[in-house]
């Protein structure tokens, strides 16, 4: 699941980078080819473009919005991770497993945190509440997340699904990976318990009983998995087909129009029509418009 999402995300970012590269490469500095206009005795210049260049610039604006959204999503993930890990100061390390930090928290908690060097943490209340077999099952569950680097993978999935909003299959794929990661960690805990589901199930029930009202850490799918029932989930074939089609169509369009797209600009003042200025002036307003439109769509979805 993660590999499929990562492959689609890499392809989407590659097409985005190719779009921006083609847009920049199509602009040529040539004062003779640039447009000129005289107003109040002053000579102004403006870029001369053909129809293919206009379309390429529109796609370049869209690609710039994607990159801006990706950078913002990465920054949000890193900031949230830093805020969370900044307060994780273990008061001690678990005697039975020195790799596990014990934090001072009255609630029973056990989790894996960290991107490059993930670590396992449990609250002191967890140690007091669970028996040895239950605690071992919980630790095996979290160590599986640590070995698989699930926090980093889930964060990457969130960034890709937010940035590449024109690939609608990414969000359900990344959400499904988060669910599958829990099921895989549950199976690792059962294996560590010599094939017994009872220790992990008992620990989950203990966490659930002390959870705030209206919340639960036990999903029906996890319960079915612990009972030996096969999980049911269908790959969103239509979303996948639509995403692949969008990538293919965008690639073909870029390849076709980049051959004929041309823009000629000059450095003459008072209007500087150099390549960086031209691109920035064209991209930034569109990037802001796409961002506002994206927020509007999300707010409408949230209201539903």
Secondary structure, DSSP 8 states (H G I E B T S, - for coil): -HHHHHHHHHHHHHHHHHHHHHHHHTEEE-TTTSEEEEETTEEEEE-EE-HHHHHHHHHHHHHHHHHHHHHHHHHHHHHHHHHHHHT---SEE-SS-TTEEEE--SS--EEEE-SSS-EEEEEHHHHHHS-HHHHHHHHHHHHHHHHHTHHHHHHHHHHHHHH-TT-THHHHHHHHHHHHHHHHHHHHHHHHTTT-SHHHHHHHHHHHHTS-TT--S--HHHHHHHTT--------HHHHHHHHHHHHHHHHHHHHHTTT--EEE---SSS---HHHHHHHHHHHHHHHHHHHHHHHHHHHHH-
